[in-house]
Amino acid sequence: MSTSPKQALPLAGFRVIDYSHFLAGPYVGRCLAALGAEVIKVERPGTGDAGRQHAWFVGEHSGYFLQQNMGKKGLSVNTKDPRGRALMKRLVDSADVFVENYRPGALDKLGLGYVELAQTNPGLVYCSISAYGHTGPDSHRAGFGLIAEAKSGIMQMVGNPGEAPPLLRISLGDMYTGIHAVAAINAALLGRVKSGRGQHIDMALYDTLVSMHEYAVQCYTLSNGQEVPVQTGHDMPNSTLYGVFRAQDGDVVIAAQVDDAWKRFAALVEHNGGPAGFGSDTRLHASAGRNAHRAGILEVVKPWVATRPVAQMLKMLDGIDVPAAKVQRIDEVLADPQIRARGMVVEQEHPVLGKIRLPNLPFHMSGCDTSIKQVAPELGEHNAEIAASLGFDAAQIADMQADGVLYSK
């Protein structure tokens, strides 16, 4: 990494309104904050973002909320009150970006839809995230990442044949849609430099997961519908050898699907107790041949791996430059020297909880530091500061706070 002088963060000077909840939208806001934007988290009075009620809890604080909302300022405003609506109007008119993840049409009823907001702020980049998008026959339907994962065909391909597919255990739909939204927002901001106008970005969880299929869709379309990917368990029939194998004391993944890597791997197996001729069997030196003889290959490789500890397997495979890794638990991940070297756990000093450690974002830039040191805001923590920046005087702010138009906890 370059040691050039530090630059300003690339989005410094941009104001983002994060009018979202739970995961996909808040993740977008967190990413934009890491890139330097001033991100204002707007929450409803009382309970705030539903993510505040999501485990893991330390006291009354949700780790889920802390992770996705670090680096933001907190505003809690009652938009049913005319003064709250006026404040929101000024806030949006001062903004470059508005992020929301409500069901299509919900914010139109509050006067916070794109068409209305763009009338007075034509440069606004307005990003909507929903399950199905703002067009199409399912646009009105509610949904979460789980729904999109099931609908997209991804879930159907994982797990063991004949069994119900497992939950993916990470919010693939939300996070993948979120980072695509970050890319689209930055592109729209760049486009605004020339056009002078913002635009509405319509992101759907379902769309983005379908776009993830690097193989399944083209497999089906280019075979004229003859090839439908199915559950295969622990390896990939069309990429032999590529999969998960059980060793003496844990599980390892081995990626020897490239021809040259396979030849090195097969020779290693043969020279370390495998069957004679395994490494020199030319039928297996090309991908098509390996796939055709997959069952026989697995009959050799599975017991060969099973007799060795993970550490020995990794040392042997590293020695011949065949990619492999232990299937790690989360405690092993956090202790991994590579993760520590890359700064992928960020430490923050929380005013109530003390030192907290949370996953960092994978933005590594030579000219600036994108690690967020500012913890997620308490509900309404920056009400007065934000209202003052919009031109409200101290008396007006005090009145709104006294009447609950500006809510804090």
C-alpha positions in Angstrom: 0.0 0.0 0.0 1.3 3.4 -0.9 2.5 5.8 1.8 1.5 8.9 0.0 0.2 11.9 2.0 -3.4 11.5 3.2 -6.1 12.9 1.1 -9.6 14.0 2.1 -12.1 11.2 2.0 -13.7 11.0 -1.5 -17.2 11.9 -0.3 -16.3 14.6 2.1 -18.7 17.5 1.7 -21.7 15.4 0.6 -24.7 15.1 2.8 -26.7 11.9 2.9 -30.1 11.3 4.5 -30.4 7.7 5.7 -34.2 7.3 6.0 -33.9 3.5 6.2 -34.1 0.7 8.7 -32.8 -2.7 9.6 -30.0 -3.7 7.1 -29.8 -2.9 3.4 -30.3 0.8 3.7 -28.3 1.3 6.9 -25.4 -0.6 5.3 -25.5 1.8 2.4 -25.3 4.7 4.8 -22.5 3.1 6.7 -20.4 2.7 3.5 -21.0 6.3 2.4 -20.0 7.5 5.9 -16.8 5.5 5.6 -16.1 7.2 2.3 -16.5 10.6 4.0 -20.1 11.7 3.6 -22.0 13.3 6.4 -24.7 10.7 6.9 -27.8 11.7 8.9 -29.7 8.8 10.3 -33.4 9.8 10.5 -35.5 7.7 12.9 -39.1 7.7 14.1 -39.7 8.9 17.7 -40.0 6.3 20.4 -38.4 3.0 19.1 -36.4 4.3 16.2 -34.9 1.9 13.6 -36.2 -1.6 14.1 -32.6 -2.7 14.0 -32.2 -1.3 17.5 -34.3 -4.2 18.8 -32.2 -6.9 17.0 -29.6 -9.1 18.8 -26.8 -9.3 19.8 -27.4 -7.1 22.9 -25.0 -5.6 25.3 -27.2 -4.0 27.9 -29.7 -2.0 26.0 -27.5 -1.6 23.0 -27.9 -3.7 19.8 -24.7 -4.8 18.2 -26.6 -5.1 15.0 -27.5 -1.4 15.1 -24.0 -0.4 16.2 -22.4 -2.2 13.3 -24.6 -0.8 10.5 -25.0 2.7 11.8 -21.5 3.7 12.9 -20.2 7.1 11.6 -23.7 8.7 11.4 -25.4 11.6 13.1 -28.8 10.8 14.7 -32.0 12.7 14.1 -35.4 11.6 15.5 -38.2 13.8 14.2 -42.0 13.5 14.2 -43.0 14.2 10.6 -46.7 14.2 11.5 -46.2 17.5 13.1 -46.0 20.5 10.7 -42.8 21.6 12.3 -41.3 18.2 11.8 -42.3 18.1 8.2 -40.8 21.6 7.7 -37.5 20.4 9.2 -37.4 17.3 7.0 -38.1 19.5 3.9 -35.2 21.8 4.8 -33.0 18.7 5.5 -33.7 17.1 2.2 -33.3 20.3 0.2 -29.8 20.5 1.8 -28.9 16.9 0.9 -27.1 15.3 -2.0 -28.4 11.7 -1.4 -31.5 10.2 0.1 -31.6 6.5 1.0 -34.8 4.6 1.9 -35.9 1.0 2.0 -39.6 1.1 2.5 -42.3 -0.7 0.4 -42.8 1.2 -2.9 -45.3 4.1 -2.4 -45.0 4.3 1.3 -42.9 7.5 1.4 -45.0 9.1 -1.3 -47.8 9.3 1.3 -45.5 11.2 3.6 -44.4 13.7 0.9 -40.9 12.0 0.8 -41.1 10.3 -2.5 -38.6 11.1 -5.3 -40.9 13.0 -7.6 -41.9 15.5 -4.9 -38.5 15.9 -3.4 -36.8 16.4 -6.8 -39.1 19.3 -7.5 -37.2 21.5 -5.0 -33.9 19.6 -5.1 -33.4 18.5 -8.7 -29.8 17.4 -7.9 -30.9 14.8 -5.4 -29.7 11.3 -5.9 -32.6 9.2 -4.4 -31.9 5.5 -3.8 -34.8 3.2 -3.0 -34.2 -0.4 -1.9 -37.1 -2.9 -1.8 -37.7 -6.6 -2.2 -39.0 -6.5 -5.8 -38.3 -3.0 -7.0 -40.8 -0.2 -8.0 -42.0 -1.8 -11.2 -43.4 -5.3 -12.1 -46.3 -7.4 -10.8 -44.7 -8.0 -7.4 -43.6 -4.5 -6.7 -46.3 -4.1 -4.0 -45.2 -7.1 -2.1 -43.2 -7.1 1.1 -40.1 -9.1 1.4 -36.7 -9.6 3.2 -33.4 -11.0 2.1 -34.6 -14.5 2.9 -37.5 -14.2 0.4 -35.1 -13.0 -2.3 -32.6 -15.8 -1.6 -35.4 -18.3 -2.0 -36.9 -16.7 -5.1 -33.6 -16.1 -6.9 -32.6 -19.8 -7.3 -29.6 -19.5 -5.1 -31.0 -21.3 -2.1 -32.2 -24.2 -4.3 -28.6 -25.0 -5.3 -27.1 -25.3 -1.8 -27.3 -28.2 0.6 -27.4 -31.9 0.1 -29.5 -33.6 -2.6 -33.0 -34.5 -1.3 -32.9 -32.3 1.7 -34.5 -28.9 2.3 -31.8 -26.2 1.5 -30.2 -24.6 4.6 -30.4 -20.9 5.5 -27.4 -19.1 4.2 -26.8 -17.6 7.6 -25.5 -14.3 6.2 -27.8 -11.6 4.7 -26.6 -12.0 1.2 -29.5 -10.2 -0.4 -29.3 -7.2 1.8 -25.6 -6.8 1.8 -25.1 -7.5 -1.9 -27.9 -5.1 -2.8 -26.5 -2.5 -0.4 -23.0 -2.5 -2.0 -24.5 -2.3 -5.5 -26.5 0.7 -4.3 -23.3 2.3 -3.0 -21.8 1.9 -6.5 -24.9 3.3 -8.2 -25.1 6.3 -5.9 -21.5 7.2 -6.5 -22.0 6.8 -10.3 -25.1 9.0 -10.1 -23.1 11.7 -8.2 -20.4 11.6 -10.8 -23.0 11.8 -13.6 -24.5 14.8 -11.8 -21.3 16.7 -12.3 -22.1 16.9 -16.1 -25.9 16.8 -16.1 -26.6 18.9 -13.0 -29.4 16.6 -12.1 -29.8 13.7 -9.7 -32.0 10.7 -10.4 -34.0 7.9 -8.8 -32.1 4.6 -8.2 -34.4 1.6 -7.9 -32.6 -1.3 -6.3 -34.4 -4.7 -5.7 -33.1 -7.5 -3.5 -34.5 -10.0 -6.0 -32.8 -8.4 -9.0 -29.4 -8.3 -7.4 -29.4 -11.9 -6.3 -30.4 -13.0 -9.8 -27.5 -11.0 -11.2 -25.2 -12.9 -8.9 -25.6 -16.1 -10.9 -22.2 -16.4 -12.6 -23.1 -19.9 -13.9 -26.6 -21.0 -13.4 -28.5 -18.6 -15.7 -26.1 -18.9 -18.7 -26.0 -22.7 -18.0 -29.7 -22.8 -18.5 -30.1 -20.4 -21.3 -27.2 -21.6 -23.4 -28.3 -25.2 -23.1 -31.7 -24.2 -24.4 -33.2 -25.1 -21.0 -31.7 -28.5 -20.8 -29.3 -27.9 -17.9 -30.8 -26.9 -14.5 -28.3 -26.6 -11.6 -29.3 -28.8 -8.6 -28.0 -29.4 -5.1 -24.6 -31.1 -5.1 -23.6 -31.1 -1.5 -20.0 -30.6 -0.8 -18.4 -30.2 -4.2 -19.2 -28.9 -7.7 -19.7 -31.6 -10.4 -18.6 -29.2 -13.2 -15.4 -28.1 -11.4 -13.6 -31.2 -10.2 -11.8 -30.9 -7.8 -13.4 -28.0 -6.0 -15.1 -28.6 -2.6 -15.2 -29.3 1.1 -13.4 -32.3 2.6 -13.3 -33.6 6.1 -9.9 -34.0 7.7 -9.0 -35.6 11.0 -9.7 -32.6 13.1 -11.7 -30.3 11.0 -12.8 -29.4 7.4 -10.8 -28.0 4.6 -11.6 -26.6 1.2 -9.5 -27.6 -1.8 -9.5 -25.7 -5.1 -7.6 -28.0 -7.6 -10.1 -27.5 -10.5 -7.5 -25.8 -12.8 -5.6 -28.3 -14.9 -2.1 -27.4 -13.7 -3.2 -27.3 -10.1 -4.9 -30.7 -10.5 -1.8 -32.3 -11.9 0.2 -31.1 -8.9 -2.4 -32.2 -6.5 -2.9 -35.7 -8.1 0.9 -36.3 -8.0 1.0 -35.3 -4.4 -1.8 -37.7 -3.6 -0.1 -40.5 -5.4 3.3 -39.9 -3.8 1.7 -39.8 -0.3 -0.2 -43.0 -0.1 -2.7 -42.6 -3.0 -3.2 -45.2 -5.7 -0.4 -45.8 -8.2 -0.9 -44.0 -11.5 -3.3 -41.4 -10.0 -1.1 -38.5 -10.8 -0.2 -39.7 -14.3 -3.8 -40.6 -15.4 -4.1 -38.5 -18.5 -7.9 -39.0 -18.6 -8.0 -36.6 -15.6 -5.6 -33.9 -16.9 -8.4 -31.9 -18.5 -11.6 -30.6 -16.9 -14.0 -32.6 -18.9 -12.2 -35.9 -18.0 -12.2 -35.0 -14.3 -15.9 -34.2 -14.3 -16.7 -37.4 -16.1 -14.7 -39.4 -13.5 -15.7 -37.3 -10.5 -17.1 -40.2 -8.5 -13.9 -42.2 -8.8 -11.8 -39.1 -7.9 -13.8 -38.5 -4.8 -13.4 -42.1 -3.7 -9.7 -41.5 -3.6 -9.5 -38.0 -2.3 -12.0 -38.2 0.6 -10.3 -41.0 2.5 -6.8 -39.5 1.7 -7.8 -36.2 3.3 -9.6 -37.9 6.2 -6.4 -39.5 7.5 -4.5 -36.2 8.0 -4.8 -33.3 10.3 -5.9 -30.0 8.8 -2.5 -28.3 9.5 -0.7 -31.1 7.7 -3.0 -30.9 4.8 -2.6 -27.2 4.4 1.2 -27.4 4.7 1.3 -30.0 1.9 -1.1 -28.1 -0.4 0.7 -24.8 0.2 3.9 -26.5 -0.7 2.6 -27.3 -4.2 0.7 -24.0 -4.6 -2.8 -25.6 -4.6 -5.3 -23.2 -3.0 -6.7 -24.6 0.2 -8.0 -23.3 3.6 -9.4 -24.5 6.8 -13.2 -24.0 7.3 -12.8 -21.6 10.2 -15.1 -20.7 13.1 -15.7 -17.1 13.7 -13.3 -17.1 16.7 -10.6 -18.4 14.4 -11.4 -15.7 11.8 -11.0 -12.9 14.4 -7.7 -14.4 15.5 -6.4 -14.8 12.0 -3.1 -12.8 11.5 -4.3 -11.9 8.0 -7.5 -10.3 9.2 -5.5 -8.4 11.9 -3.0 -7.2 9.3 -5.7 -6.0 7.1 -7.5 -4.1 9.9 -10.7 -5.9 9.3 -11.9 -5.5 12.9 -12.4 -1.8 13.9 -12.2 -0.8 17.5 -14.4 2.1 18.8 -14.8 3.7 22.2 -18.4 3.7 23.1 -19.5 6.2 25.8 -21.5 3.5 27.7 -20.0 0.2 26.6 -16.4 1.2 26.5 -14.2 -0.5 23.9 -16.2 -2.4 21.2 -14.9 -4.4 18.3 -17.0 -4.7 15.1 -16.3 -5.8 11.5 -14.6 -3.2 9.3 -15.5 -2.4 5.7 -13.1 -3.8 3.0 -12.2 -0.3 1.6 -8.4 0.0 1.5 -7.3 3.2 -0.1 -3.7 4.4 -0.5 -4.7 8.1 0.1 -7.1 8.0 3.0 -8.3 6.0 6.0 -11.9 4.7 5.8 -12.1 3.1 9.2 -14.9 4.7 11.2 -14.1 5.7 14.7 -17.4 7.4 15.5 -19.9 5.0 17.1 -23.5 4.7 16.0 -25.7 7.5 17.4 -28.1 7.3 20.2 -31.7 7.9 19.2 -31.9 11.7 18.4 -28.4 12.3 19.6 -27.7 15.1 17.1 -31.2 16.7 16.9 -30.1 20.2 18.0 -26.9 20.2 15.9 -28.7 19.2 12.8 -31.7 21.6 13.3 -29.3 24.5 13.9 -27.4 23.6 10.7 -30.7 24.1 8.9 -31.3 27.6 10.2 -33.6 26.9 13.2 -32.8 29.1 16.1 -32.3 28.0 19.7 -35.9 28.9 20.8 -37.4 27.0 17.9 -35.2 24.0 18.7 -36.1 24.1 22.4 -39.8 24.3 21.6 -39.6 21.3 19.2 -37.7 19.3 21.8 -40.2 20.2 24.6 -43.1 19.2 22.3 -41.5 15.9 21.2 -41.2 17.0 17.6 -37.5 16.4 18.1 -37.2 13.2 20.1 -34.2 11.9 22.0 -33.6 9.1 24.4 
